[in-house]
Each structure stands twice: as C-alpha cells, then as structure tokens.
Amino acid sequence: MDASFAELFQLQIQHFSIWEAIAVALGLAYVFMAAKEIIWAWPSALVSTAIYTAIFWEGNLPMQSALNLFYMGMAVYGWMRWRSRPAKANHTP
C-alpha cells in the first residue's frame, strides 16, 4: 500500500455519510451528557446506536449489528434506571 495517511483519511472523509456524522455527534453528546449526569444522554445513545446498527447491517456486518442491538437495550435500561431514581438523591462517587 503506497497511499499516505492523508490520502487514506481524505478517501474516508469522501465516503462519510450524513448518517455517520449524526451517529458520531450523538455518541459524543452521550459521553458529555453522561459525564454531566444529564438524563438525555440515554436517548442520545439509543439513536446513535440505532443508526450504527443500520449502517453495520447495510455494510454486511451482522455481528456488529447484533452488538449494537445490545447497546440499544442498555441505553433503554439506563434511561429507565435514571428516570426512576430520586431527583435530589445524595450520592457519593
């Protein structure tokens, strides 16, 4: 392979879809909101992983899709757990 890193990166950017950009943005939003303990982190994670599941399925990567289905389930579980906790719970790290 004689292509430089810059050429390979440019090639990847050219094939980067809007759905991938949205999934990445929502994934980053999830990390930020989870660190700040904002409940909207979980719907963000759910949508991000749903997009990734579709992308991986279309890319003929069924096991990656299955893994993302698990992540979607964990996003729903996390959202339900955070919704059920008391609003002003005293918790220590």
C-alpha positions as CSV (number, residue, x, y, z in Angstrom):
1,M,0.0,0.0,0.0
2,D,1.6,3.2,-1.2
3,A,-1.1,5.6,-0.1
4,S,-0.2,8.1,2.6
5,F,-2.2,8.6,5.8
6,A,-3.5,11.9,4.5
7,E,-4.7,10.3,1.2
8,L,-6.4,7.5,3.1
9,F,-8.0,10.0,5.5
10,Q,-9.3,12.1,2.6
11,L,-10.8,9.0,0.9
12,Q,-12.6,8.1,4.2
13,I,-14.0,11.6,4.5
14,Q,-15.3,11.5,0.9
15,H,-17.3,8.3,1.8
16,F,-18.5,9.6,5.2
17,S,-22.3,9.8,5.1
18,I,-24.6,12.3,6.9
19,W,-25.9,9.4,9.0
20,E,-22.4,8.5,10.2
21,A,-21.9,12.2,11.1
22,I,-25.1,12.2,13.1
23,A,-24.3,9.0,14.9
24,V,-20.8,10.3,15.8
25,A,-22.3,13.6,17.0
26,L,-24.9,11.8,19.1
27,G,-22.2,9.4,20.5
28,L,-20.1,12.4,21.6
29,A,-23.2,14.1,23.1
30,Y,-23.9,10.9,25.0
31,V,-20.4,10.9,26.6
32,F,-20.7,14.6,27.5
33,M,-24.2,14.3,29.0
34,A,-23.4,11.1,30.9
35,A,-20.4,12.8,32.5
36,K,-22.7,15.7,33.5
37,E,-25.4,13.2,34.6
38,I,-28.0,14.5,32.2
39,I,-30.8,12.0,31.5
40,W,-30.9,12.9,27.8
41,A,-27.7,11.0,27.4
42,W,-29.7,7.8,27.1
43,P,-32.0,8.8,24.3
44,S,-28.9,10.2,22.5
45,A,-27.1,6.8,22.9
46,L,-30.2,4.9,21.7
47,V,-30.5,6.9,18.5
48,S,-26.7,6.8,17.9
49,T,-26.6,3.0,18.2
50,A,-29.8,2.6,16.1
51,I,-28.1,4.5,13.3
52,Y,-24.9,2.4,13.7
53,T,-26.9,-0.8,13.7
54,A,-28.5,0.2,10.4
55,I,-25.1,1.2,8.9
56,F,-23.4,-2.0,10.0
57,W,-26.3,-4.1,8.7
58,E,-26.1,-2.4,5.3
59,G,-22.4,-3.0,5.4
60,N,-22.9,-6.7,5.8
61,L,-21.6,-6.8,9.3
62,P,-24.3,-8.8,11.2
63,M,-22.3,-9.3,14.4
64,Q,-21.6,-5.6,14.8
65,S,-25.3,-5.0,14.3
66,A,-26.1,-7.6,17.0
67,L,-23.6,-5.9,19.3
68,N,-25.3,-2.5,18.7
69,L,-28.7,-4.1,19.4
70,F,-27.3,-5.0,22.8
71,Y,-26.1,-1.4,23.3
72,M,-29.6,-0.2,22.3
73,G,-31.1,-2.3,25.0
74,M,-28.6,-1.0,27.6
75,A,-29.5,2.6,26.6
76,V,-33.2,1.8,27.3
77,Y,-32.3,0.2,30.6
78,G,-30.0,3.1,31.6
79,W,-32.8,5.6,30.8
80,M,-35.3,3.7,32.8
81,R,-33.0,3.4,35.8
82,W,-32.1,7.1,35.7
83,R,-35.8,8.1,35.4
84,S,-36.7,6.0,38.5
85,R,-34.0,7.5,40.8
86,P,-35.0,10.3,43.2
87,A,-34.4,13.8,41.8
88,K,-32.2,15.0,44.6
89,A,-30.6,11.8,45.7
90,N,-27.5,12.2,47.8
91,H,-24.9,10.0,46.1
92,T,-21.2,9.9,46.6
93,P,-18.8,8.6,43.9
